[in-house]
Amino acid sequence: MSGFDPTHDLTCEPKPIVVRRLEVITGVGGRRTWSADAKAEIMLEALAPGATVSEVARRHDLRPQQVFGWLREARKAAEPAPAFVPVVVEPAEPPRTVAAKRRRKPRVGGDIEIEIDGVLVRIGRGAEAKTVATVIQALKAGQ
């Protein structure tokens, strides 16, 4: 049988194993913390002309994603916060009465103004009669 390892236990009964070397790691493990100054230096290196983030990260024993994350956070911090613009609300003009509308000066130039149920339509010079008739019929139909 090729690939058969006679030392491998197939019975699921553990046999004692002799350990010749054992390494114990002490101290704080996990994530490293970087000072703001150290981050700034690394980011400046990465932003230098001709530099690549991957090379800079490798030199500092970091992953490129970490440096990209720092750069993204720095860009967000540099963006100005949205500003609010003050709004001034003025009371609406009172609606003009029919009499006030009639007192308006007529427009010069032969334009036609038609008002039906508060809707004012202005028809300029040169409009086809068929178009004017269609607009008036549509306004009357909406009454």
Helices and strands as residue ranges (DSSP letters): H 36-47, H 53-59, H 64-78, H 98-102, E 112-116, E 119-123, H 129-141
